[in-house]
């Protein structure tokens, strides 16, 4: 069963760290391919969709979908933390938990669809809601299976799953846009790759996992830990993929063209920093889990490297982003250099939470993980409604919330494992 991080043995840490580090190459390749494909989609859609209202519909659906995907990614993180090689004892809890989450997600989407479908596809609400349900149920299967892959360090399986999903989505969305499929058609093109990728991955790798893993927690602990992690990843989703949706909802007197431009630039500018660290959540969690004596040092080393990278990218955004986006989007959706640089810097703070969060989970500080993300998300949402111009209030919200969250995660690693939060 589970043990506190303070009692984790260091023997064998070098071997497990080497195993985790050895997976970085495969995960990095998959992340580059997947992130690059997502980046291409986000870059090309504003060029293909000329009308701001239509672009807002697409970005809102994309935001809602990936807000919920990010929210449900907590399942993958806790399964990755809990999975060990073994004889398959007690693993029946995992499919039951996954199916329960799928049923709850289906009900949530169906009940809330009258609220968000008018923003996405007012003429085809049922088709778009159905696409979202299929996508999320498929993703839950991927999250559960990928969590086992991560826990067993089956890096090739993790990378293959990531690449298959991304490639299928690029093909499907490309065809939908090329044929002017409309909002519902594009929604299904975005959604369908999730269950298809799950089916392909299961056929390819089921022999590597069936009866070959065990969980280090009881069913009750699995459910409790997953609930805390899901609470944190709901907030994570709000701060990452859900941000464009919130920007669309935030009150403003600006015309649709200005709102669409801000959302398009936020999507594209934040992606190079946020998406890779989102994709590396499972790998980071395993690395922190298997190196208990080095967690704090690793965390601050990674955060320092991220800070340097973000300064370089912010400088590049300041100098060249307006010209590049102007050429890419026919000068329709553009912000100035200082705004682009500021968006990059705020993105680095969200990326920092994607590093500190796995460190907290690896140390079994699930309550602190939850508190960090919830505090960050709540602060950001509140700040989005400040009586400031839209761009200024968006930048304040994207900066202050993640700063609070990183502070809570980092502080948790200094606390004893008997803290009431955990």
Order of alpha helices (4+ residues) and beta strands (2+ residues): alpha-alpha-alpha-alpha-beta-alpha-alpha-alpha-alpha-beta-alpha-alpha-alpha-alpha-alpha-alpha-alpha-alpha-alpha
